[in-house]
Amino acid sequence: MSELYKTIIFLGKPGCGKGTQAKKIHDLGIGFHFSTGNMFRNIDETTDVGRYVKDLIDRGKYVDSETTVILMQRTLNKYVQDGRYNPNRQYLLLDGFPRTEDQVEMTNGYFNIVKVLHLYVPEEVAIQRLRERGKTSEREDDQNEATLQERMETYKQETEHLLSKYPNKYDVDTSPPVEEVHQKILEILGYAL
């Protein structure tokens, strides 16, 4: 990542709607949705790093920051080279990153953070959404109750405090219907449809 990417960060607990809302913005062509979770789930599990990442995800743990940043660099560079992402014309929509203090420090200077969208919803609603997603997508990490609880605890301990680092943070309640939340986010971003 040699450039300074114009970035919108989607931050919030698992199941708050980060991916759903980032994808809706992506579909409008305004930005490029980059999900570290998708990056990890699509990794080649026959490699050492792939097995390592899958084991951590299955246990509800975060992938260490060094591995995360290296994989992000490679993946983003590939997307730019393949023409899937144009940093000169699109915002980078970060979904699931940063998750830890050291990730913020390690990537300081890579991202021109335009806005941070803090998506929030009650924990019981988030867990129910994850259970439903687990059924429809067959994601193992969303179907295991112990893993779901571990992910919520990990978010509280590792990520939640990062919200205080961003003065350009906007709180968005994701309890209303998806389209209503989408319209609220578009207003925050300055796009009224």
Buried (B, 14 or more C-beta within 10 A) or exposed (E): BEBEBBBBBBBBBBBBBBBBBBEBBBEEEBBBBBBBBBBBBEBEEEEEBBEBBBEBBEBBBBBBBEBBBEBBBEBBBEBBEEEEBEBEEBBBBBBBBBBBBBBBEBBEEBBEBBBBBBBBBEBEBBBBBBBEBBEEEEBEBBBBEEBBEBBBEBBEEBBEEBBEEBEEBBEBBBEEEEEEBBBBBBEBBEEEE
